[in-house]
Amino acid sequence: MTTPPKVKHHGAFAGVTGSCHELFLGESCSVLIDCGLFQGAETSGGGAGPSSPEIEFPLDAVQALVITHTHIDHVGRVPYLLMAGFTGPIYCTTATAHLLPLVIDDALKIGLTRDPALIAAVLNRLRRMLVPVDYDDWCWLAAGAVGSADAAGAAGSADAAGAAGSADAASAVRLRFRQAGHILGSAYVEFEWVKNFSASSLSTATPDPLTCEALFDLPEGYRVVFSGDLGCRNTPLLPDPQPLERADLLFLESTYGNRLHESRVDRSSRLRAVIERCVSDGGAVLIPAFSIGRTQELLYEIEGIIASNEGIWPKITVILDSPMAAEFTALYQQLTNLWDQEALALQAKGRNPLISRACIQSRATLTMSIL
């Protein structure tokens, strides 16, 4: 029976926030999957929490960070990871590479500093560390000899990333991002062990793998999967989650695993009824929403209601009162190659599913997203 690789959970294991998991590729070579903030009363158990986000676990073995998506409970501690000395590459989807600097910029201003020069320096460093990977493309992560529990250590940083390209190695690990359908750029990530790896396998289109002195001796094709956050089917704008092919070891989020979600049709009808009732009373509807994901879903649904109804609807004004949400919406608008077929069909008909004629976007206030 195959012994699975070692995994340490630094967050989102006994709770649902602070997502951070350390997958060991060998005894002294590991990668982090996400590095998020704790929220509410949740803590890591090792001393980290909402008021103490500093990295409390050793980074000696950590060679890389892999990000599933850009919600703050999955990436909010990335600045603290850099402060703790992490210098390795950060693997993510192409869309996440666009979104992440905006999220970290906001996290820095709220939790650390408003010094423009310091924020710019952190973001410039972050951008240099990013390794964008397209959905469904395999990317070599690490290469090394097949080792034992007495392996001496790993290369240590991205500075050694090219070393594996100069010689053959006995084994390697590659990674792949698959569509999770949660927010733009979200993915679940697969790690797969490959035997008889050779430098000739490398492509100029992918970065050289990190060098690990010794990888765990696992069977050919052994696959470890981390789900990140999974979206619902038929979510506005986004393709449905890609079905999982297989996994030998699966880490699956279960935040809403015991709930039955209402259908999108029911949700849209309820939204329409609330707005119509409020307008008939001469009022306004205020909707607090996450800047990434929820805001864009609401804009999409409201645009659809406006486009398909008469009466009060053509006269309604939608105010997006959040600079951060406006920036993310602009990025959603640019990355149409990641929209689902329904959204693309609307665009082909001349409609704009995100920024309708009735939408006014404010970049001047610091309030939460309000429609």
N, C-alpha and C positions, 0 to 999 in steps of 0.2 A: 504494500500500500504506500502511495506517495505521500511524503510529509510535506504539507503546504508551506510556503514561505512565511516568514515572520512578519506580522503586522502590528504596529502600535497605534492606538487611537488617542490623539491629543485633544479631541473635541468631537461633538456631535455623535457620541456613542451612548452615553447615558441620558443625553438630551437631544435637542434638535438644532442648536446653534453652535457656532464656533467650529465648524467643520474643518478637521485637519487629521489626516491619516498618514502614517509613515509605512510604506511598503519596502521591505528589505529585499534587494535583489541578490545580496550575498550577506555574509555575517557583518561586514563593515562597509556596505554600500547600499544606500537607500534613496528613495525619492518621496517627497511629500505630495499628497493629493489634497489640494486646497489649504488655505490658511486664513480662516474666517474669525470674525469677532463673536464673542459671546454676548448674548442679550438676555435681559431680564435677570433672573436669579441664577442662571446657569453658570457653571465653572468647569474648568478642565479636570479638577480633582488634584491638580499639581500646583495650584496657586494662581493660575490665570483666570480672569473673569472680566466682566464689563468694565470695572474700574481699574483693572490691572492687566492690560493686554500684552505686556511684554512676553517674549518667548521664554518659557520656563523649562524647555527640554533641550538636551544636547543636540548640536548640529554636526558633530564630528563625522557622521556617516552620510549626511544628507548631500546628495550630488545635484539634485534638480527639484524644481517645483512644477507640478502639473495642475492646471486650473480647469475645473469643469464649467464654471460660469461666473459672472461678475456680481452676483448679489453679495452684500456686505458680510453676511454670515459665512461666506466662503472665501472672501479675499480681503477682509478688513484688517487683518493682522500682517499683511504683506509688508507695509512700511517697517513694522517692528521686526520682521524677519530680516530685512536688509540691515537694520540697526544692529541686529545680533551677529552680523558678519556673513550672512549668506551671500555668495557671489556666483552661484550656478545659473544655468539657463532656466527660463520659465516657459514651459510648453503650454500652448492653448490653441483654440481654434482661431481662424483669421478674424472673425467678427469679434471675439473676445479681446484680441489684441488691439482692436480699435476702441472698444468700450472701456477696457481696464484703466488706462490713464485718467479718464474722466472720473471714474469711481474713486481711485486713489487720491486724486486731487481734492475731491470733496472730503474724503476721510482725513486727509492731512489737515485741512482747514478746520474741521470740527474737533479733532482729537489731539492735534500736535502743535501746529503752527500756522500763522497766516503770513509768514515772511515769504514774499514772492520769489526771492532769489533761492531760498532753501527749497521751496516747493518745486521750482523749475529744475533744480539740480537732482532732486529725487526722481522726478518724472523722466528726465533725460537718461538717468541711469537705468530706470525701469525699462524704458523703450529699448535700450541696447541689450537687455537681458532676454527680451521676448523672442520666442521661436514659434511663429505662427504655423499651424499645420491645417491643411484643408480636411474637411470631413472625409472619412473613409480611406484616407491615404495612410499607409503604414510608414512610420518614422523610426529609424534606429535610435534607441535610447542609450543602451550601454553594451559594452562588449568586454570579455575577459575570459580567463581560463576557468574551467570548472573547478571549484575550490571545496574546501572542507570547513568545518567549524573553526579551524585555527587560522583562517585567512588573516593576513597581517593588516590590511587596510586598503583604502581606495585612493583615487587620484586627488580628490579634494575639491576641485573647482572647475569652472568652465574653461580655465586656462589650459587644462589638460585634455580638452574635448577632442582635439585632433589627433591625439596620440594613437588611438586605435586604428586610424586609417592607414598606418604605415606597416602594419604586420597582421598576419592572420591570427585569429583568436578561436578558441574551441567552442565558445558559446556566446549568445547575445540575447538581449531583450529588446523588443520593439513595442511601440505603442500606436494606438489608433483611436481617434475620436469619432463617435457615432452620434447622430442627431438625437437629442433628448426632448426637444419640443417644449422646453420650459420657458426660456427667454431667448432672444436673439444670441446666437453663438453658443448656447448651452449644449453640453455633450455628456455622455457617459464615456468612460475611458477604459480601453482594453490593453493589458500588458501581456505579451506572449513571448515565451522562451523559444529560441531557435538554436538548434544544434549545428555544428560544423559551419559556423559563421566564418566568412572570409572577407578581407578588405575589398575584394573584387565585387562584392555584393553592394557596395556603396554606390550611390548615385549623386551626381553633382547637384541634384534638385533637393536633396535632404542634407541636414547637417551631419557631421561625423558623430558617431556615438561617444558617450563618455567612457572613460577607461575605468573598469573595476578590476581589482587584482584577482578577485575570485567571485564567481556567481554561483548561486545554488544549483546543484545538479538536478534539474527537473526534466521530465520527459519532453520530447519534441512536441511543440505546439501547446504546451501547458499554458493556460490562460487565466489571468486574474482580472476581474472586472469591478470597477467602482462606478456606481450609478450616478453620483451627483444628485441633482434634483430632477425628477422626471415630470414632464408636462402631461396634460390631458390630451386625448385625441380630439381633433376638431377645434383646437385652440385658434383664435383669430390670428391671421398673418403667418403663423409658423407651421411648417410641415409636422406631421404626426411623428412621435418617437419611432426611431428605427428599431424593429424587433431584434432582440438579442439572439445571436446565432447559437452561442454556447458559452459555458464558463466552467472551469474546474473549481474556482473559488470566487464567490460573488458577495460583494458588500452592497446592500440595497437599502436606500432610504425608505422610511415607512411613516413619515410624519402624518400623512392623511390616509394611511392604509386601512383605517377602520371607519372611513366616512364614504357615504354615497353622494357624489356631487350631482347637483341639478344639471339638466341639459343646457346647452348653450342657447337653445330656442327659448326655454323657460326663463333663463337669466336675462335675455334681451327683452322679452315681453315685460318682465318685472321692472327693468330699467325704464322702459318706455312709459309704463303706467305711473311710476314715481315722478318722472319729469313732467308729464302732462298734468297730473294733479297739482303739482307745485306751481306750474305756470298759470293754471286756471285760478289759483289763489293769489296770483300776483307776486309770487316769491321767486327765489333763486335756489338752485340745487348746488350744494358744495360737496364734492367727493374727494376725500383724501385718498391718495393712491401711491403705491411705490413708483418711483421715477422710471424704473426699468421694468418693462413687461406689462404691469397692470395699466399704467397710463396709456400705453399704445393700444392695448386691447380695448379700453374704454373709448378712445378716439375712433377706433375702427367700428365698434358697435354703434356709436352715436352717429357717425357718418352714414352708416347703412340705414338707420332709422330716418334720418333727415332726407336721404335720397329716395326713400320709398313711401313717404307719407306727405300728405297735404296739410291744410289747416295751419296750426301754429308752427309746425316744424321748419319750413323754409325761413322763418323769421328768427329762429333761435340763434343766439350767439354763444359760442363755446370759448371760454378763457382758460388757457393753460398757464397757470400762474406759478411757474417754477422754472428757474433758469436751467437747473440740472435736467429736469424732464424734457425741456425744449431741446437741449443739446442731444439727449439720447434719441428723441423723436427724429431729429435731423439725421442722425446716423442710421436709424431704422430706414429712413427714406432713401438713403444712399445705397444701402445693401439689399437692393431688391432681388438680387440673385438668390437670397436666402428666404424669400417669401414663399408661401404656399401657392398652389395653382389658383385657388379662389381669389386671393388678393391680386395676383398677376392678371387674372381675367378682368377684374374691375379696373385695373390700371389701363389695360388695353382698350377699354370702353371710354377712356377719358376721365374716369373718376380717380380721385386721390383718397385712398382709404385712411390716410393718417392726418393730412392737413387739408381740411375742407375749406371752402370759401368762408364758412362761418367761424373758423377757428382763429383766435387771436392769441399769439404766444408772447408771454412776458419773460424777459431776461433780466429785469431790473429788480426783482424782489427775491427774498430768501425764504419765502413761505413754502410749506409743503405743496405738492401738486394738488391743485384745485381746479375742477372743471365747473 
